[in-house]
Amino acid sequence: MMTKLEKNILNSFNEVIEHLSNSEGRNALQGMQRGIEREALRINGSGELATDRHPQALGSALTHSRITTDYSESLLEFITPVYKDIDNLLQDLTYTHAFTVQNLDNQRLWPVSMPCYVGDVKDIPIANYGISNPGMMKSLYRKGLTYRYGAQMQIISGVHFNFSVSNELWNNLYAYSGSSLTKSDFISESYLGLIRNYRRMVWVLPYLFGASPALCSSFIKQQETDIPFEKMGKGTLYLPYATSLRMSDLGYTNKEQEQLNISYDSLDKYLAGMKVAIGKSSKNFEEIGVKVDGEYRQLNANVLQIENEFYSPIRAKRVTENGEKPSEALARAGIEYIEVRALDVNPYSPIGIEGSQVRFLDLFLLHCLLNTAPASDAAQEAEISSNLSRVILEGRKPGLELSRNGESITLSAWMNQLFDDLERLSVLLDDGSDGAYHQALIRWRAAVDDPERSISGLIMKELKSAQTDHGYWVKALAETYFNTLNEYPLPESVEQQYRQAAAVSIEKQRVMEVETNQSFDAFLAEYFAEPSPEVKTQVSNA
């Protein structure tokens, strides 16, 4: 039975959908913009982590806008421009993958989130961005991550999905709301509402798209864990009903941040919380030291070295101007888009994500945006955390119950209610098209009725039926995708564009290094002082 709050939320959602059901509303809804960032480890032919430098043919990881590195020299990151058309978005990402693989000197890309076999973690090479001050700062930030959390955690891969709605939709919703806020403030507060609702429902994504129910035992090594793993084959650890071990305590988490309580109730509160986090010293990180025997170990000893260290399954974003920090951009002009960070790499796609996932994300995020989004208290925050943890570790368990507003509800019942809402949205988005949103819902609703049709379910079924270790299975996939991408027919004009972009990025880094005329100590001191944009070029996306 629905609570009064849930009924009010449902009524509000239905009213907004009804309002947007005319041609103007449908066109406004269909104007969404998206971008994808996909991470992938480079491996050698035997399936081990590549330890050589970032390939020269791919350009400068510091200045290239499309092909860069994340934590490690071995951890590539592919970044698409913003697209309105999903097919064009995925085509672009495919081009980037194909060009990269064709210039990797016979190396492969590891097609899952959890790392390949790693012997000594000391062999994991931290990303090198050259000798300019911005480049050295990016490398030092990663060195700090190593001291804080270990290199092993930092080479876990994921997919980030950037999402915004059209200005036409904002105009429509702003007029419909009768809000007394400025339009800019209305947009920011609406995106924060999306974030609040997303956090309540984020467990949906690992349930459907979680792709790390198993991992190689080499990842654990001497790490202590309370997770009751079962073992398969020679070295595969798994949980029978797990969905995304990447999002568990084994993965990309930060215990230091759990006490920050960053608020999403308003932009002012969010920015104030981030300011505290960046300026708050950590006793644990103080013990590491900042500069020891003349050598830097981390940027500072605060809970967050910089804002990028804030580990959250979703972020509020705005494109930064030259030298701006993320919070400065948000304070200047408000939220421009959101970044979804709860996606495992999909091993059933050579580019880590496929079209039906993108369409589901569109529907899911619109649902989060168009629903009433009340603030959450401490009890609700605990509920959010508990639901996510349960789905991560046992999401496919038959009859699994979650908690919604303090009352028990089965995962399947909750998801079926969600899919009913998403069906109404799909009708508006599919208007005048081929019904792709409806087909996406059919694909993923099947996983609600049968958990084995989720990505994690498919993986476990395949591992058990083949009686093979996770590492062997992934290595075979890597080989298949290597052949697919290595033989992919890149248009000559596209290949030339990538070669030109690589050359331009290398020259841009060279100029930066020649023009470096300030000591690194002075550069850092100035960067962490009050805003002084001229010294911050190229580090805002560290």
Disulfide bonds with the S-S distance in Angstrom:
none
